[in-house]
Amino acid sequence: NINGVFPTTLEDRVRDKLRFAADWTPVENVSLQLMLEDGKDRFSAPSEQGLRDTNMRTVGVDLAWKISDKWRVTGWWNVGSQTLHINNVGYLAELANNTESSGVGFVGNPSSQYELGATVSYLNDRNRYLPTQASGAAPLGGGLSDINYMLASLKLFGKYALEKNADLRLDIMHQAANLGEWTWANNGTSFAYSDNSTVSMQPNQEVTFVGVSYIYKLK
């Protein structure tokens, strides 16, 4: 049926991707890595409905700085996007996902027995739904709200060498997350089933993890 919806998992796919990577050392103790990527998927099926094509792009920068023989700093920034073009019965749609992440961290050895490190990172992931009217179809409403997920993380660790082949390690991690999801609530109104029962979700959540590890190395 040329007007039927064909399962996306059974469609043929052709992918073309171009990737560029560079490594630059402006000074002896600093290095930069740059990565650019652009790609496109094309789907084909025995039907005019379904997933048509997908665009994807990624940009990433990484930094490594050796302050001294005992201390090192790293940092990164990445941006990625992916857009799906869908032709369905009665409508056309663009499903867009945009992700941005960044962070900075350090690792150091204040003495031969101690190793310390910390990392701070941030993630922002957004899904957008952009429906458009297909030819001859009934007018669409305002569409769906964006889904946005944000995560901030702090990680700390310390390691103490008990012996040449035994270490004691302490890890502390704290994360704060925010999820805006229209399937759980929209403009303050909770999702409701047919029997009027509702579900809800706390959009802001935090978690803290503390762990102690004993590491023994066999030689």
Backbone hydrogen bonds, N-H to C=O, Kabsch-Sander energy under -0.5 kcal/mol:
donor,donor_aa,acceptor,acceptor_aa,energy
4,G,1,N,-1.6
6,F,4,G,-0.6
6,F,49,Q,-0.5
10,L,7,P,-1.6
11,E,8,T,-1.5
12,D,44,S,-2.2
14,V,42,R,-2.3
16,D,40,K,-2.4
18,L,38,D,-3.3
20,F,36,L,-3.1
22,A,34,L,-2.4
24,W,32,L,-3.1
27,V,30,V,-0.6
30,V,27,V,-1.2
31,S,64,A,-2.4
32,L,24,W,-3.4
33,Q,62,D,-2.5
34,L,22,A,-2.6
35,M,60,G,-2.5
36,L,20,F,-3.0
37,E,58,T,-2.4
38,D,18,L,-2.6
39,G,56,M,-2.7
40,K,16,D,-2.5
41,D,54,T,-2.8
42,R,14,V,-2.4
43,F,52,R,-2.7
44,S,12,D,-2.0
48,E,2,I,-2.8
49,Q,4,G,-0.8
50,G,87,N,-4.0
52,R,85,H,-2.9
53,D,85,H,-1.0
54,T,41,D,-2.2
55,N,83,T,-2.3
56,M,39,G,-2.2
57,R,81,S,-2.5
58,T,37,E,-2.4
59,V,79,V,-2.8
60,G,35,M,-2.5
61,V,77,W,-2.6
62,D,33,Q,-2.4
63,L,75,G,-3.0
64,A,31,S,-2.3
65,W,73,V,-3.1
66,K,29,N,-3.0
67,I,65,W,-1.0
67,I,71,W,-0.9
68,S,71,W,-1.8
72,R,107,V,-2.5
73,V,65,W,-3.1
74,T,105,G,-2.8
75,G,63,L,-2.1
76,W,103,G,-2.3
77,W,61,V,-2.1
78,N,101,S,-3.1
79,V,59,V,-2.8
80,G,99,T,-2.9
81,S,57,R,-2.7
82,Q,97,N,-2.3
83,T,55,N,-2.5
84,L,95,L,-2.7
85,H,53,D,-2.7
86,I,84,L,-0.6
86,I,93,A,-2.9
87,N,50,G,-3.0
88,N,86,I,-0.6
88,N,91,Y,-2.4
90,G,88,N,-0.6
91,Y,88,N,-1.1
92,L,132,T,-2.5
93,A,86,I,-2.4
94,E,130,L,-1.5
95,L,84,L,-2.6
96,A,94,E,-0.7
96,A,128,R,-2.2
97,N,82,Q,-3.0
98,N,126,R,-2.7
99,T,80,G,-3.0
100,E,124,N,-2.4
101,S,78,N,-2.6
102,S,122,Y,-2.1
103,G,76,W,-2.1
104,V,120,V,-2.3
105,G,74,T,-2.8
106,F,118,A,-2.3
107,V,72,R,-2.3
108,G,116,L,-2.9
109,N,70,K,-2.1
111,S,114,Y,-0.7
115,E,159,K,-2.0
116,L,108,G,-2.8
117,G,157,F,-2.0
118,A,106,F,-2.0
119,T,155,K,-2.4
120,V,104,V,-2.8
121,S,153,S,-2.2
122,Y,102,S,-2.7
123,L,151,L,-2.4
124,N,100,E,-2.6
125,D,149,Y,-3.2
126,R,98,N,-2.8
127,N,147,I,-2.9
128,R,96,A,-3.3
130,L,94,E,-2.5
130,L,128,R,-0.5
132,T,92,L,-3.7
134,A,90,G,-1.0
137,A,134,A,-2.0
147,I,127,N,-2.3
148,N,146,D,-0.5
148,N,180,G,-1.7
149,Y,125,D,-3.1
150,M,178,N,-2.6
151,L,123,L,-2.4
152,A,176,A,-2.6
153,S,121,S,-2.4
154,L,174,H,-2.5
155,K,119,T,-2.8
156,L,172,I,-3.1
157,F,117,G,-2.4
158,G,170,L,-2.1
159,K,115,E,-3.0
160,Y,168,L,-3.0
161,A,113,Q,-2.5
162,L,160,Y,-0.9
162,L,166,A,-1.4
163,E,166,A,-2.0
166,A,163,E,-0.9
167,D,215,I,-2.7
168,L,160,Y,-2.7
169,R,213,S,-2.9
170,L,158,G,-2.8
171,D,211,G,-2.9
172,I,156,L,-2.7
173,M,209,F,-2.7
174,H,154,L,-2.5
175,Q,207,V,-2.7
176,A,152,A,-2.4
177,A,205,Q,-3.3
178,N,150,M,-2.4
179,L,203,P,-2.0
180,G,148,N,-3.1
181,E,179,L,-0.7
184,W,181,E,-1.5
185,A,181,E,-1.4
186,N,189,T,-2.5
189,T,186,N,-1.7
190,S,188,G,-0.6
191,F,184,W,-2.0
191,F,199,V,-0.6
193,Y,197,S,-3.0
196,N,193,Y,-2.0
199,V,191,F,-1.2
205,Q,177,A,-2.4
205,Q,203,P,-0.6
207,V,175,Q,-2.3
209,F,173,M,-3.2
211,G,171,D,-2.7
213,S,169,R,-2.8
215,I,167,D,-3.0
215,I,213,S,-0.5
216,Y,214,Y,-0.5
217,K,165,N,-3.2
218,L,216,Y,-0.6
